[in-house]
Structure formats: C-alpha cells, structure tokens
C-alpha cells in the first residue's frame, strides 16, 4: 500500500526494532523456522536484524532445524529510525562480535548484510568490503528494487553512474555477493552482475 521507502519507515523499521526484545524474537523466529521447515525450501539467504542476540538466536534455531542457510546481522548506520540504527563504530564492533560467535554453527553460515546503500555510510560499506575480502565472506544486500530508491542512491553517491557501483567501489560486488530484487536493473547493471558473478 506504500512505496518502498515509506513502507520501510511505516512498517519494516518499527517491526524490526521489536527484535531487541529476545522474547519477541523467540516467538517470531520460532514461527519463521517452523514454516521454513514445512516448506520446500532447503537453502536460504536470510536478513536478520541489526540486533546481535536475536541474530544468533535465529541462527541457532535454523541450525537445530538442520537447514543449510546463510544468515546476516544487518548493518545500518544511517537513514534508519531512532529505535533502529547503529553508529558506524557500533556496527563494526557488533559485526565482529557476531562473526566470532558464528564458529559454533555447522549448517548455518554468516553472510555480511549491509541493508542497502542508503542505510550504510561509505565508511561502513568500505569496511565491510575489506572484511569480506579478508575473511572470504559472502555478502547480501538489495539492488534497484524501486525507482525512488535508485534516485536516492544517485543523490547519496553522485560519483556512481549506477546503483551497483556503490557496492563495487566498496569491494562488495563480487562472485560471493547475492543481490535481492533487481527489479529495475537495466542491461548495463545486468551485465555487471554477469561479469562479476553476482
């Protein structure tokens, strides 16, 4: 019922903020994992939230269910809401703490998750790109879902001719990158995906 950016602010961000409460996350993630195991899904790339304890809870539930998945602790240091945003330093610190805690999982793997370019500063994006390279980590994010989003990225990244270049300049556009949506990816953007194995 709303365009993407209004939808995020009206529905998504307030809902995700609730995952700071582990009892809320417990109920929601139990339902999610139960439904996933009853579906035909055998592999998945999943965005959690920016909350470290809740993300680890989800990963444990998926591990206990025996599902092969990639799960990301969301990174988001700008353009969030007062209840759903980290500082750049918090995002870096919590990401490293999360990765340190992921060693206990066998079937569930971490995947770096900058929500999308408007939610992450250039500093955070570049840091995540270096971290992905250093540790050989997969990356997931969003790309070209909505024309308003594409225009916003152009304003935020005037040096990038296209949306995908905001990931590429940060070292996040590679053969271990998964991009959601891509609804409005033109031929040049699709070619960049093919060329880099995205």
DOMAR-937806 format. One record per residue (C-alpha): residue in one letter; z, x, y. Coordinates in steps of 0.25 Angstrom, whole numbers, padded with zeros to 4 digits, always signed. Each point is the difference from the previous one (the first is absolute). Example, Ala and Ser with C-alpha at 12.3 -4.5 7.8 and 13.67 -1.06 7.14 Angstrom:
REM residues 2
A+0031+0049-0018 S-0002+0006+0014 
REM end
This chain:
REM residues 198
X+0000+0000+0000 X+0000+0012+0009 X-0008+0013+0003 X+0005+0012-0007 X+0008+0007+0011 X+0007-0014+0004 X+0002-0002-0015 X+0007+0013-0002 X+0010-0002+0012 X+0002-0015-0004 X+0002+0001-0015 X-0001+0013-0006 X+0009+0009+0008 X+0012-0010+0001 X-0002-0002-0016 X+0000+0015-0002 X+0012+0002+0008 X+0008-0008-0010 X-0001+0011-0010 X+0010+0008+0007 X+0010-0010-0008 X-0001+0005-0014 X+0005-0013-0006 X-0012-0006+0007 X-0009+0011-0005 X+0006-0002-0014 X-0004-0015-0001 X-0014+0002+0006 X-0004+0012-0008 X+0005-0006-0013 X-0009-0012+0003 X-0012+0009+0003 X+0002+0009-0012 X+0002-0012-0009 X-0013-0006+0005 X-0007+0013-0001 X+0003+0002-0015 X-0004-0014-0003 X-0014+0002+0007 X-0012+0008-0006 X+0004+0012+0010 X+0002+0013-0007 X-0001+0009+0011 X+0003-0001+0015 X+0002+0007+0013 X+0011-0007+0008 X+0006+0000+0014 X+0015-0001+0000 X+0006+0000+0014 X+0006+0012+0008 X+0014-0002-0006 X+0003+0011-0010 X+0010-0007-0008 X-0008-0012-0002 X-0013+0008-0003 X+0008+0007-0011 X+0005-0013-0006 X-0014-0005-0001 X-0005+0013-0007 X+0012-0001-0010 X-0004-0015-0003 X-0014+0004-0002 X+0004+0012-0009 X+0009-0009-0008 X-0011-0010-0002 X-0009+0011-0005 X-0011-0001+0010 X-0009+0011+0005 X+0001-0001+0015 X-0001+0008+0013 X+0011-0004+0010 X+0000+0004+0014 X+0012+0000+0010 X-0007-0005+0013 X+0000+0010+0012 X+0000-0007+0013 X+0004+0007+0013 X-0007-0009+0011 X-0004-0014+0003 X+0010-0006-0010 X+0011-0010+0004 X+0014+0003+0005 X+0005-0002-0014 X-0012+0007-0008 X-0003+0013+0005 X+0005+0015-0002 X+0000+0011+0010 X-0010+0011-0004 X+0011+0009-0005 X+0007-0011-0008 X-0014-0003-0007 X-0001+0015-0003 X+0014+0001-0005 X+0000-0013-0008 X-0014+0004-0006 X+0006+0013-0006 X+0012-0007-0005 X-0008-0010-0007 X-0009+0010-0006 X+0012+0008-0005 X+0005-0012-0007 X-0013-0004-0007 X+0001+0011-0010 X+0008-0009-0009 X-0012-0009-0002 X-0011+0002-0011 X-0009-0012+0001 X+0002-0003+0015 X-0006+0011+0010 X+0002+0001+0015 X-0011-0002+0009 X+0000+0004+0015 X-0001-0013+0008 X-0003+0000+0015 X-0001-0015+0002 X-0012+0002+0009 X-0004+0008+0011 X+0006-0009+0011 X+0013+0001-0007 X+0001+0016+0000 X+0000+0010+0011 X-0010+0012-0001 X+0012+0009-0003 X+0004-0008-0012 X-0014-0002-0005 X-0002+0015+0000 X+0013+0003-0006 X-0003-0010-0012 X-0014+0007-0001 X+0006+0014-0002 X+0011-0006-0009 X-0011-0007-0009 X-0008+0014-0001 X+0013+0008-0003 X+0005-0009-0011 X-0013-0006-0005 X+0004-0014+0003 X-0009-0012+0000 X-0001-0008+0013 X-0002-0015+0003 X-0002-0008+0013 X-0008-0011+0007 X-0014+0001+0006 X-0009-0009+0008 X+0006-0013-0004 X-0002-0007+0013 X-0008+0002+0013 X+0012+0000+0009 X+0006+0011-0009 X-0012+0008+0001 X-0001-0001+0015 X+0015+0003+0001 X-0002+0013-0008 X-0011+0004+0010 X+0009-0001+0011 X+0011+0008-0007 X-0009+0010-0005 X-0011+0002+0011 X-0005+0013-0007 X-0004-0007-0012 X-0013-0007-0001 X+0004-0009-0012 X+0013-0005-0006 X-0001+0009-0012 X+0000+0013+0008 X+0015-0003+0005 X+0003+0003-0015 X-0009+0011-0002 X+0005+0008+0012 X+0014-0001-0006 X-0004+0005-0013 X+0002-0013-0007 X-0015-0003-0003 X-0002+0006-0014 X-0003-0003-0014 X+0014-0004-0003 X+0000-0011+0011 X+0000-0015-0002 X-0004-0009+0011 X+0003-0015+0000 X-0009-0010+0006 X-0012+0007+0006 X-0006-0014+0004 X-0007+0005+0012 X-0004+0014-0005 X-0014+0003+0005 X-0010+0009-0007 X+0005+0012+0006 X+0014-0003-0004 X-0004-0003-0014 X-0008+0013-0001 X+0012+0007+0005 X+0008-0006-0012 X-0011+0004-0010 X-0001+0014+0005 X+0015+0002+0000 X+0004-0008-0013 X+0008-0010+0008 
REM end
